[in-house]
Amino acid sequence: METFTVEELAKYLKLHTFTVRRLAREGKIPSFKAGGQWRFRKDEIENWSRNNRSEGSK
């Protein structure tokens, strides 16, 4: 299972780290906490990104 940290995901999605943390806290992005830090599964993020991109273009 490949995972991203907040910093890695922010770079991957071209978002600010604060935005990534807010989305995770609000449950708007697939995430989990490990050792008190947010983690993001790469496969779930790719699916989420594809689904959100297609919804935004409608």
Helices and strands as residue ranges (DSSP letters): E 3-4, H 6-13, H 17-25, E 32-34, E 37-41, H 42-56
